Amino acid sequence: MTPEKAQAYWAKTSALMWTMLGIWFAFSFLVHVFAPSLNTIHVLGFPLGFYMAAQGSLIVFVVALFWFARKQNQIDEDFDVAEE
């Protein structure tokens, strides 16, 4: 791989990594910061803040992991470094 191609590969991989860290931060910390103010709203008998903190974050994490794997595989294929 040429140095220019390697640098472009790392730029795309790094951008994806920072995007994932942003999603992780938002749903790990920001949702929990605002959870108490959402507890006045009830969904299916549970306070919305509790639901978003306990269940919503986990759902987002699982979806984000699958999305990340798909995007990284696409980047790998674009730069011909994909695994067989």
N, C-alpha and C positions, 0 to 999 in steps of 0.2 A: 504494500500500500504506500502510495506516495505521501510525503509529509503534508501536502495541501489537502489530500483526500482524508488523511488521518485527522487533521485539524477540523475539517468540516464534519466528520463523523463525531468527534468529541463535542463540537458545538451543539449538534442536534441532541446527542445523548445528555449533555449537561442541561440543556433547556428543558428536556423532559424530566430530568431529575429535580430541577428547581420547581417545576410545575407540580410534581408529586409532593414535594416538601411543603409547598403552599397549601395544597389540598389537605395534607395531613395536619398542618398547623391549624387551619381554619376549623376542621372538624374535631380536633383533639382539644383545643383550648377555647376558641371563640364561641362555639356552640355551648360549651359548659359555662362560660362567663354569662351568657344571656339566658341560660336555662331557668333561673329563678323568676325572671320577669315573664317568661312564657307559661309558668305554672298556673296562671289564672285561667288559661284556656284548657278545656278538657276534651280529649278525644278518646272515645270508647271507654270512658271512665278513668282514664289516666291523664295526669297533667301533661300538657304538650312539652314542657321543658324536660320532664323526666323521660318521655318517649324519645325526644330528639337526642338527649344525652346518652341514654342507655341503648336504644335500638338504631336510631338514625345514623349515628356515627359509625357503628359497626357495618351497617348496610353500605354506606359510602366507602368504607375501607375495602370491603370485598370487591365492590364494583371497580374501584380505583385500581386494585391489584390486577384484575383481568384486563382493564384498559391499558395499564402500563405495560404489561407483557405483550399485548397485541401491538402497541405503538413501538416498543423496542424491537420486536421481531421485524416490523416494517422498516425501521431504520437500518437494521442489520442486513436485510435483503437489498435495500437501496445501495448499500456500500459493499455488497458481496462478501460479507463476513458472517452470514447466517449459518447456523448449525444445520446439519443434514437431518 
